[in-house]
Amino acid sequence: MNKFLLLICISLLISCQTKKEQNSSSTENKSNAKPETRWVKDNVITSNDLPKIEIKVDKEFDFVDKFDFEIIANSNEYPPEMQGKAIASGERYVFISTDKKHHVNKLFIVQFEGFFPDNDLIYNYNFDNVGFIGDNKYRHNTWYYDTNELVKENPSGEWAKTISFLNARGFHLEDYVMMSRYVGLASDDRKNEIIIFYHEMLEKTTGYSLDEWQSHQDSQKKTLMDSLFTERSRNCFDIIKG
């Protein structure tokens, strides 16, 4: 009887010690977990670093998800020894406004990007005569383009990845897109940047194909339409911190 009780006691001691070790291991794993740098909640993108910022996206848009990417040196702006190599990485946070058939009417993207520390590349933008949004200066421009041609030119680029990302979730874009882009630095050493993109479908918005838009003779009308487009792009987000 005494031997039986002794065996039970030993078994209980081993069980308690095992649970203690498991709990200790679980706590250690939690403490070693990498803290989340960025997230989206209630249409607010929060970034704790590079840069530290909070961006409120208009309620018209729904957050889809984010994806990571790398940038490969594949143009003559990079030296021969870098060609074909990954030189930077980033994240894209994607928001959409769609119709009932999952056709994208508007697309909003915030991109966090940075060159790898093992190269000496930096973002050389000139910010001398640009305005502030929040605490940071942003360069702005608009582009009108054929999405298919852009993918052909750079099949491994961010735009090709974005179309695949959306198509895989059942969303579809028109071939012709108008884009308003805001670019800001995300670190003092110019190794990191933040880009805010706003897109509308060109034909749905203007009634013109890309060829018709580019050959349109009424420059005053085009300037006005571009100005209104820029205004809409600026009104769809607000930098509430940073």
Buried (B, 14 or more C-beta within 10 A) or exposed (E): EEEEEEEEEEEEEEEEEEEEEEEEEEEEEEEEEEEEEBEBEEBBBBBEEBBEBBBBBBEEBEBBEBBEBBBBBBEEEBEEEBEEBEBBBBBBBBBBBBEEEEEBBBBBBBBBBBBBEEBEBBBEBEBEEBEEBBEBBBBBEBEBBBBEEBBEBBEEBBBBBBBEBBEEEEBEBBBBBBBBBBBBBBBEEBBBBBBBBBBBBBBBBBEBBBEEBEEEEEEEEBEEBBEEBBEBBBEBBBBEEB
